[in-house]
Amino acid sequence: MKVGIVAQRDNPRAATLAGDIVERLRADDSAVVVDRETAAHLAAETDHSVPGVAIEEMATCDLVVSIGGDGTFLFAARGAGTTPVMGINLGEVGFLNAVSPADAVSAVSDEVDTLREEGPAATRAMSRLAAGGEDWTLSPAINEIAILGPQRGHGQGLDLEVTVDGAMYTSGHADGVLVATPTGSTAYNLSEDGPLVHPGVDGFVITEMAGEEPMPPLVVDEERTIEVTVSEADHAVVVSDGREDETVTPPATIELRRAGEPVHVAGPPLDFFAGLGKLD
């Protein structure tokens, strides 16, 4: 049994909790690895020496544990591949992290016991969103793909056309456009006045950003292909989950569709409506 742990950077509380989980897992004869930043902190601040690996190597684990906020979960999930990810919430809202710090050690230990005794545990699948162009692709997004002009604000932005399965949804001048998963509807999408989408909905939401003649946001089922054509700008930037980006030269078309592999979430179910209450 091999468990990977990713702790929020520069958060002593997260690193301390990671050390507690390492101690419990080693007592249960589990192999443990952590991301390199967590390994450095554990070596400097605690008695635990744990192998530090590149985030991409988390995909070789049987379970990945993310300790922090939603940003830490996104980072861990990018490296986990199809390996289940359990989120421990140290953030304020925590739409991706269902386990409280008080329950973290026992929850991880119980999940490992289940994996040993019964094989892969039941997980919840969260669709991811893939984006690409003529000669490039980005890592699939859990939250959203943002397509942005060179600058935001009056007189800036770019011209765009958005189609769904070839049918025109909107066109005109805007700062950009967001295509978000239900998971991402509570993130960047919400700050751009996009709708909240329940995680049980299999779909994506398209939200125009400060359009000169704005269209209401549109929710489409996740089997649709969305294309965004950009023009009348020096360049545009396509961003996946705020972490990875590609600069394109207009005119250019970006294709967005459901990624082949979802994120597999382990642990107790998320309380979506409790998370909404923390947005106030």
VOSESE-132874 format. One line per 5 residues: number of its first residue (from 1); for each residue x, y, z of N, C-alpha, C. Coordinates in steps of 0.02 Angstrom, whole numbers, plus 50000, padded with zeros to 5 digits. Layout:
BEGIN
NUM = X,Y,Z,X,Y,Z,X,Y,Z | ...
END
This chain:
BEGIN
1 = 50042,49940,50000,50000,50000,50000,50044,50062,50000 | 50032,50107,49954,50072,50167,49948,50026,50228,49948 | 50040,50275,49994,49999,50334,50002,50042,50396,49988 | 50015,50442,49948,50048,50505,49935,50014,50561,49973 | 50053,50608,50000,50025,50664,50038,50050,50729,50008
6 = 50004,50775,49997,50020,50842,49973,49993,50892,50023 | 50037,50930,50055,50016,50979,50105,50022,51049,50077 | 49977,51092,50098,49978,51161,50075,50045,51194,50090 | 50071,51229,50041,50136,51261,50049,50134,51317,50101 | 50189,51323,50137,50197,51377,50186,50140,51378,50238
11 = 50116,51319,50256,50064,51313,50306,50088,51264,50359 | 50116,51287,50414,50142,51241,50465,50090,51192,50491 | 50027,51215,50495,49974,51171,50519,49965,51112,50472 | 49968,51125,50406,49961,51071,50357,50020,51023,50362 | 50080,51050,50370,50139,51007,50375,50137,50964,50438
16 = 50115,50994,50493,50110,50955,50556,50060,50898,50548 | 50003,50912,50517,49953,50860,50506,49980,50807,50459 | 50018,50827,50409,50049,50778,50365,50095,50732,50404 | 50134,50760,50452,50177,50719,50493,50138,50670,50536 | 50081,50691,50563,50039,50646,50603,50013,50588,50561
21 = 49992,50603,50499,49967,50551,50455,50023,50503,50435 | 50082,50530,50421,50139,50487,50405,50153,50438,50461 | 50153,50463,50523,50167,50421,50582,50116,50365,50587 | 50052,50380,50577,50000,50329,50582,50006,50278,50526 | 50019,50301,50465,50023,50255,50408,50083,50209,50414
26 = 50139,50235,50437,50198,50193,50445,50188,50141,50499 | 50150,50159,50551,50134,50109,50603,50091,50053,50575 | 50054,50068,50521,50013,50017,50488,50049,49985,50429 | 50115,49996,50424,50157,49966,50372,50138,49989,50301 | 50118,50051,50294,50105,50079,50229,50166,50119,50206
31 = 50180,50116,50142,50232,50158,50113,50203,50228,50102 | 50243,50279,50116,50219,50348,50111,50270,50390,50073 | 50244,50431,50027,50284,50482,49994,50247,50549,50000 | 50283,50603,49994,50253,50670,49997,50282,50710,49939 | 50249,50765,49923,50278,50809,49872,50342,50841,49899
36 = 50383,50867,49856,50450,50889,49876,50448,50946,49927 | 50402,50993,49919,50398,51048,49966,50380,51024,50036 | 50333,50977,50039,50314,50949,50104,50372,50910,50135 | 50409,50873,50093,50467,50835,50118,50518,50881,50149 | 50531,50938,50117,50581,50985,50144,50558,51013,50211
41 = 50493,51029,50216,50468,51057,50279,50471,51004,50334 | 50452,50943,50320,50453,50890,50370,50524,50877,50394 | 50572,50878,50348,50641,50866,50367,50668,50922,50411 | 50646,50984,50398,50673,51041,50435,50638,51051,50502 | 50573,51035,50506,50533,51055,50564,50510,50997,50608
46 = 50516,50936,50585,50491,50879,50624,50543,50823,50624 | 50525,50768,50657,50569,50710,50659,50557,50662,50601 | 50512,50681,50555,50493,50635,50501,50534,50649,50439 | 50566,50597,50413,50601,50601,50350,50562,50558,50300 | 50533,50591,50250,50489,50558,50203,50513,50572,50132
51 = 50514,50521,50088,50537,50535,50020,50494,50589,49986 | 50527,50638,49956,50493,50690,49919,50495,50675,49845 | 50439,50678,49812,50435,50660,49741,50402,50717,49702 | 50412,50716,49637,50377,50763,49593,50302,50748,49597 | 50262,50800,49588,50189,50792,49596,50162,50740,49547
56 = 50193,50733,49488,50170,50684,49439,50177,50612,49463 | 50222,50600,49511,50231,50532,49536,50176,50510,49584 | 50132,50556,49603,50076,50537,49645,50030,50488,49609 | 50033,50487,49543,49992,50440,49504,50011,50367,49517 | 50069,50354,49546,50090,50286,49561,50065,50262,49629
61 = 50030,50305,49665,50006,50287,49732,49938,50253,49728 | 49918,50221,49783,49851,50192,49789,49800,50243,49814 | 49825,50294,49849,49782,50347,49876,49824,50409,49882 | 49795,50467,49865,49829,50531,49875,49788,50572,49925 | 49822,50602,49973,49790,50643,50025,49811,50715,50015
66 = 49762,50760,50007,49775,50831,49999,49757,50866,50064 | 49803,50906,50092,49792,50941,50155,49797,51015,50142 | 49740,51051,50146,49741,51123,50135,49674,51147,50110 | 49676,51194,50063,49615,51220,50033,49603,51189,49965 | 49556,51219,49928,49540,51193,49862,49598,51198,49814
71 = 49640,51249,49821,49698,51256,49778,49747,51198,49786 | 49756,51175,49847,49800,51118,49860,49770,51055,49829 | 49704,51048,49833,49672,50990,49803,49682,50990,49727 | 49674,51048,49696,49684,51052,49623,49755,51032,49604 | 49804,51056,49644,49874,51039,49631,49886,50964,49639
76 = 49859,50935,49692,49868,50863,49704,49835,50822,49649 | 49774,50842,49629,49737,50804,49579,49772,50805,49511 | 49807,50859,49495,49843,50862,49432,49896,50807,49427 | 49926,50790,49484,49977,50738,49483,49949,50668,49496 | 49888,50664,49523,49861,50599,49544,49838,50556,49486
81 = 49821,50586,49430,49794,50545,49375,49729,50513,49394 | 49726,50447,49388,49664,50411,49406,49664,50387,49479 | 49717,50402,49516,49720,50382,49587,49670,50424,49627 | 49630,50392,49672,49583,50430,49713,49618,50482,49757 | 49585,50539,49765,49612,50593,49806,49564,50606,49864
86 = 49590,50608,49925,49551,50626,49983,49572,50696,50006 | 49524,50741,50014,49540,50810,50033,49526,50823,50106 | 49575,50851,50141,49569,50873,50210,49566,50949,50211 | 49514,50976,50238,49499,51047,50230,49531,51091,50284 | 49579,51131,50263,49607,51183,50307,49587,51253,50282
91 = 49546,51256,50230,49526,51320,50202,49461,51344,50233 | 49437,51400,50207,49376,51430,50235,49313,51400,50205 | 49315,51383,50141,49255,51357,50108,49260,51282,50096 | 49307,51260,50056,49320,51189,50049,49267,51151,50010 | 49255,51170,49947,49207,51133,49906,49236,51066,49882
96 = 49301,51058,49888,49333,50996,49864,49358,50951,49922 | 49356,50977,49982,49386,50941,50038,49332,50925,50090 | 49318,50861,50100,49263,50842,50144,49283,50823,50215 | 49348,50812,50227,49371,50786,50292,49396,50843,50335 | 49374,50846,50398,49397,50897,50444,49465,50878,50472
101 = 49505,50926,50494,49571,50910,50523,49566,50862,50582 | 49515,50870,50623,49508,50827,50682,49498,50754,50663 | 49468,50742,50604,49454,50674,50583,49506,50647,50533 | 49556,50688,50517,49600,50671,50460,49638,50606,50470 | 49671,50598,50526,49713,50538,50535,49672,50475,50533
106 = 49615,50474,50568,49573,50414,50568,49541,50403,50500 | 49521,50456,50465,49489,50449,50400,49537,50419,50349 | 49600,50442,50349,49649,50415,50303,49664,50342,50321 | 49672,50328,50385,49687,50259,50406,49630,50212,50387 | 49567,50234,50397,49509,50193,50380,49507,50180,50304
111 = 49522,50231,50265,49521,50223,50192,49574,50173,50170 | 49633,50176,50200,49686,50129,50184,49666,50058,50204 | 49635,50050,50262,49612,49983,50283,49561,49955,50233 | 49516,49999,50209,49466,49977,50160,49499,49956,50095 | 49548,49993,50073,49584,49976,50012,49620,49908,50019
116 = 49648,49896,50078,49683,49833,50089,49634,49774,50089 | 49578,49784,50123,49533,49727,50134,49484,49715,50077 | 49464,49769,50044,49410,49763,49994,49430,49785,49924 | 49492,49809,49916,49512,49835,49851,49489,49907,49843 | 49491,49934,49783,49473,50004,49772,49405,50022,49801
121 = 49405,50075,49842,49343,50096,49874,49300,50136,49825 | 49237,50142,49842,49192,50182,49801,49215,50255,49802 | 49217,50285,49744,49237,50355,49738,49185,50394,49699 | 49189,50460,49703,49146,50503,49664,49187,50531,49607 | 49159,50529,49547,49195,50553,49488,49175,50625,49473
126 = 49224,50668,49464,49213,50737,49444,49242,50748,49375 | 49200,50767,49328,49224,50777,49259,49275,50833,49256 | 49323,50825,49210,49371,50878,49197,49361,50903,49125 | 49389,50961,49112,49378,50996,49049,49444,51002,49012 | 49446,50978,48950,49507,50981,48909,49502,51038,48859
131 = 49558,51071,48846,49561,51126,48797,49622,51117,48754 | 49614,51133,48690,49671,51127,48644,49660,51167,48581 | 49714,51175,48543,49712,51211,48480,49744,51170,48426 | 49768,51204,48375,49794,51168,48316,49855,51127,48333 | 49898,51151,48377,49960,51115,48392,49977,51116,48466
136 = 49927,51121,48509,49940,51123,48581,49880,51096,48620 | 49893,51074,48681,49841,51055,48728,49863,51077,48798 | 49815,51088,48841,49829,51102,48911,49809,51042,48954 | 49838,51038,49013,49816,50987,49061,49742,50998,49077 | 49703,50945,49081,49631,50954,49094,49618,50992,49159
141 = 49565,51032,49157,49547,51075,49214,49493,51041,49256 | 49499,51049,49321,49446,51027,49367,49395,51083,49377 | 49419,51144,49379,49375,51202,49390,49353,51235,49325 | 49400,51263,49287,49380,51301,49228,49437,51311,49180 | 49418,51325,49118,49463,51352,49067,49442,51425,49056
146 = 49490,51470,49061,49478,51541,49048,49514,51560,48984 | 49480,51596,48940,49509,51621,48878,49505,51697,48883 | 49563,51730,48887,49567,51800,48905,49602,51841,48852 | 49581,51903,48845,49616,51950,48802,49679,51976,48836 | 49718,52018,48801,49781,52042,48829,49772,52080,48894
151 = 49718,52119,48899,49704,52157,48961,49628,52159,48972 | 49609,52172,49034,49539,52180,49050,49523,52254,49055 | 49460,52272,49043,49439,52340,49051,49412,52370,48987 | 49382,52429,48994,49351,52463,48937,49402,52475,48882 | 49383,52457,48821,49427,52467,48763,49480,52414,48756
156 = 49480,52364,48799,49529,52310,48796,49494,52246,48772 | 49518,52189,48794,49485,52126,48776,49497,52105,48705 | 49448,52069,48676,49456,52040,48610,49387,52024,48582 | 49385,52011,48517,49323,51987,48486,49321,51911,48492 | 49262,51884,48503,49256,51811,48509,49190,51786,48481
161 = 49191,51724,48460,49131,51687,48441,49132,51621,48480 | 49074,51605,48509,49069,51543,48547,49015,51500,48515 | 49033,51438,48496,48985,51392,48467,48981,51329,48510 | 48923,51298,48508,48911,51234,48543,48888,51184,48490 | 48929,51133,48479,48917,51085,48425,48903,51120,48359
166 = 48941,51173,48347,48937,51208,48284,48883,51262,48280 | 48838,51266,48330,48785,51316,48330,48808,51377,48371 | 48797,51437,48344,48820,51498,48376,48782,51511,48442 | 48820,51522,48495,48791,51543,48559,48797,51618,48568 | 48858,51645,48558,48866,51717,48565,48926,51739,48525
171 = 48927,51804,48507,48985,51834,48474,48986,51907,48493 | 49045,51938,48488,49052,52008,48504,49118,52021,48539 | 49122,52079,48572,49183,52100,48606,49175,52090,48681 | 49226,52061,48712,49223,52047,48784,49294,52043,48812 | 49298,52044,48878,49363,52032,48910,49386,51961,48899
176 = 49339,51915,48893,49356,51845,48884,49294,51801,48896 | 49306,51737,48904,49252,51690,48917,49278,51635,48962 | 49235,51611,49006,49251,51555,49050,49207,51495,49032 | 49237,51436,49033,49199,51374,49029,49216,51335,49092 | 49166,51324,49134,49179,51294,49200,49141,51229,49209
181 = 49169,51185,49249,49135,51124,49271,49088,51143,49328 | 49043,51098,49348,49003,51111,49408,49047,51125,49469 | 49102,51089,49475,49149,51101,49530,49175,51172,49528 | 49192,51196,49468,49219,51262,49461,49167,51318,49461 | 49104,51300,49462,49053,51352,49462,49056,51395,49524
186 = 49085,51370,49578,49090,51407,49641,49153,51448,49645 | 49195,51446,49593,49260,51479,49595,49260,51541,49550 | 49305,51544,49501,49311,51602,49456,49244,51618,49423 | 49208,51566,49402,49144,51576,49370,49096,51618,49413 | 49094,51605,49477,49049,51641,49522,49069,51715,49526
191 = 49135,51728,49526,49158,51798,49531,49141,51836,49467 | 49127,51801,49412,49108,51833,49350,49032,51832,49340 | 48996,51823,49395,48923,51822,49395,48894,51762,49358 | 48932,51709,49354,48905,51646,49327,48863,51611,49379 | 48822,51562,49358,48777,51528,49404,48812,51474,49445
196 = 48785,51460,49503,48805,51401,49540,48774,51340,49506 | 48814,51287,49501,48790,51224,49470,48801,51168,49520 | 48748,51132,49536,48754,51077,49584,48802,51023,49557 | 48845,50994,49601,48893,50945,49577,48861,50882,49546 | 48797,50871,49558,48763,50814,49528,48744,50825,49455
201 = 48753,50886,49430,48736,50902,49360,48795,50883,49315 | 48781,50846,49262,48833,50828,49214,48832,50880,49158 | 48869,50933,49168,48869,50986,49118,48925,51035,49129 | 48929,51084,49084,48978,51138,49089,48940,51204,49081 | 48967,51257,49112,48935,51322,49108,48982,51370,49071
206 = 48953,51406,49022,48990,51455,48982,48971,51524,49007 | 49020,51563,49028,49007,51629,49056,49050,51681,49020 | 49017,51728,48986,49052,51782,48953,49077,51831,49006 | 49136,51860,48994,49167,51904,49043,49164,51976,49017 | 49121,52016,49048,49115,52087,49032,49105,52099,48957
211 = 49056,52065,48928,49041,52075,48858,49008,52143,48846 | 49023,52173,48789,48992,52237,48772,48916,52229,48763 | 48895,52173,48734,48825,52156,48729,48817,52086,48758 | 48818,52080,48824,48825,52015,48857,48765,51969,48845 | 48781,51905,48841,48731,51852,48840,48728,51820,48910
216 = 48670,51796,48932,48667,51761,48996,48711,51699,48994 | 48738,51677,49051,48776,51615,49052,48734,51556,49027 | 48768,51507,48999,48734,51450,48969,48762,51385,48999 | 48718,51340,49021,48738,51274,49044,48723,51224,48989 | 48773,51184,48970,48765,51133,48918,48786,51066,48947
221 = 48759,51012,48918,48779,50946,48943,48851,50932,48922 | 48884,50889,48960,48956,50881,48953,48977,50842,48891 | 48929,50817,48852,48946,50783,48790,48955,50832,48732 | 48939,50896,48743,48944,50945,48690,49017,50966,48678 | 49030,50989,48617,49095,51018,48600,49086,51093,48594
226 = 49127,51129,48632,49124,51202,48633,49185,51229,48595 | 49175,51276,48551,49230,51308,48516,49227,51384,48527 | 49284,51412,48543,49291,51484,48552,49341,51510,48502 | 49318,51553,48457,49363,51584,48407,49377,51655,48429 | 49441,51672,48433,49462,51739,48456,49494,51777,48399
231 = 49484,51843,48398,49513,51885,48346,49519,51957,48372 | 49548,52000,48330,49554,52071,48346,49590,52084,48412 | 49647,52050,48421,49689,52061,48479,49760,52038,48462 | 49810,52067,48495,49879,52046,48483,49889,51973,48502 | 49857,51953,48557,49862,51884,48579,49805,51869,48627
236 = 49795,51806,48640,49748,51784,48691,49782,51731,48734 | 49759,51723,48795,49788,51675,48841,49734,51626,48863 | 49749,51562,48857,49704,51508,48879,49733,51479,48943 | 49694,51479,48996,49720,51461,49062,49679,51403,49091 | 49713,51352,49114,49681,51294,49146,49689,51298,49221
241 = 49633,51307,49257,49633,51309,49330,49681,51360,49359 | 49697,51412,49323,49741,51464,49348,49813,51443,49356 | 49831,51383,49331,49898,51356,49344,49939,51346,49281 | 49907,51330,49226,49943,51316,49164,49911,51356,49108 | 49951,51386,49066,49923,51428,49014,49958,51420,48947
246 = 49923,51441,48895,49949,51440,48827,49930,51506,48794 | 49980,51539,48764,49967,51601,48728,49956,51585,48655 | 49902,51611,48627,49885,51598,48557,49881,51665,48519 | 49894,51661,48454,49892,51721,48412,49828,51720,48371 | 49784,51769,48382,49722,51773,48342,49738,51788,48269
251 = 49693,51767,48223,49632,51727,48238,49651,51655,48255 | 49617,51628,48305,49630,51560,48327,49566,51531,48357 | 49560,51466,48353,49502,51431,48381,49525,51383,48435 | 49491,51387,48493,49506,51342,48549,49448,51294,48556 | 49463,51230,48558,49411,51179,48567,49411,51154,48638
256 = 49351,51150,48667,49343,51126,48736,49293,51069,48737 | 49312,51016,48773,49268,50959,48780,49285,50922,48844 | 49241,50876,48863,49253,50836,48924,49317,50795,48916 | 49360,50796,48966,49421,50756,48965,49405,50683,48973 | 49451,50641,48950,49439,50569,48951,49434,50540,49021
261 = 49474,50565,49067,49475,50538,49135,49450,50589,49186 | 49403,50572,49228,49381,50617,49281,49429,50615,49340 | 49418,50658,49388,49453,50654,49453,49412,50608,49498 | 49446,50563,49532,49412,50517,49577,49423,50541,49649 | 49368,50555,49684,49371,50584,49751,49354,50530,49802
266 = 49399,50520,49849,49388,50470,49902,49364,50504,49965 | 49338,50464,50012,49318,50490,50076,49243,50504,50080 | 49222,50538,50133,49151,50552,50143,49124,50599,50090 | 49059,50600,50080,49030,50644,50030,49038,50718,50049 | 49045,50759,49998,49049,50831,50008,48980,50860,50024
271 = 48978,50909,50068,48915,50944,50084,48914,51009,50045 | 48886,51007,49985,48885,51065,49941,48850,51124,49973 | 48794,51113,50003,48754,51168,50030,48787,51198,50092 | 48822,51158,50131,48860,51186,50187,48915,51232,50162 | 48947,51213,50106,48997,51256,50076,48968,51321,50052
276 = 48908,51320,50025,48876,51381,50002,48865,51430,50059 | 48849,51403,50117,48838,51446,50175,48900,51485,50196 | 48959,51461,50178,49021,51494,50195,49041,51548,50145 | 49002,51554,50090,49017,51605,50040,48995,51674,50063 | 48949,51677,50111,48921,51742,50133,48975,51785,50166
END
